[in-house]
Amino acid sequence: YSMKLWNNIMPPEKRFTYPNDEDSLYIFKTSLLANIFTEIIDYKIRPVTVAVGRDEHGKLRETRGFIGYIIIKINHPKIKRIAEKTLALANHLGIGRGRGIGLGEIEITRTK
């Protein structure tokens, strides 16, 4: 998702595509490589329920999400470069559905 968002807002010379390569196919290939070369080092996640308003009948609307952290290691220089840029963008804009109501907030911290 964040890679597609990056390509939508960046000028052509900064997009993650090759000449004559279909954008969605390139994103799919890169996502597969990211899955292969990414190692989860540690994580702690807990689910939460958040009230997001009321429906037309006055019933409380809720959605599920999570709070926590994930520490990952990316073992490929090209995938690492793409991840750093797209996650930095996601750090500013959020990610996923519900961003307009304050959901999808993430914080990216680089470790050594």
ABEGO torsion letter per residue (X at the ends): XAAAAAAAABBAAABBBBBGBBAAAAAAAAAAAAAAABBBABBBBBBBBBBAEBBAAGBBBBBBBBBEBBBBBBABAAAAAAAAAAAAAAAAAEBEBGAAAGBGBBBBBBBX
